[in-house]
Amino acid sequence: MSSSTSSRGSWSSTAGSRRSPIPYRKKPLDYEPAVLCHCGMKAALWISWSNDNPGRRYLKCYRARVSNTTEGGCGFITWYEGPCNPFVASLLVDLRDAVWGLKDVNTALRLQLDDVTMRLEQEKNDAIALKELQRMEKEEEQLKLRDGRTNKAGGDRCLIIAVCVALCATWIWMALH
Ligand SMILES: [Zn+2]
């Protein structure tokens, strides 16, 4: 631990409240010896990702991060270590930007994928509905066809009966005369 709040440079990234490009290996309170803030609580150890101090750790009142937008706590903030080598700092800034860029691309691709997946699902449902409709139409056609055949068979039966009746009537008439 070396620097104080008077050290030059910013704590947070210029890009606002963007998250750390890499996950923390240790939780903010997993360090020793403990440094207490003005509240008397163990201060949280964070990593700066600013352009001036990338990768440099600092201590801040744990209550400071009440939410993403509001700041709270006692205002305690101090560097945990001295500034890093300028070459390493520029390298870290480049790596940070590369990671953020890739994360942005990844997010955009995920959104596109979600969109395509949703459209595919819709098209699949439409195809199923269309197939069902075609099946029902085919069934209806077959029913109509069967109905037509039944009517024709009924017609033939009537014709045969009529011919029989006529023949019987002729035979009776001839028998009587
Ligand atoms: Zn505090």
Residues whose N, C-alpha, C, O or C-beta is under 5 A from the ligand:
A	BS01	ZN	C37 H38 C39 C61 G73 C74
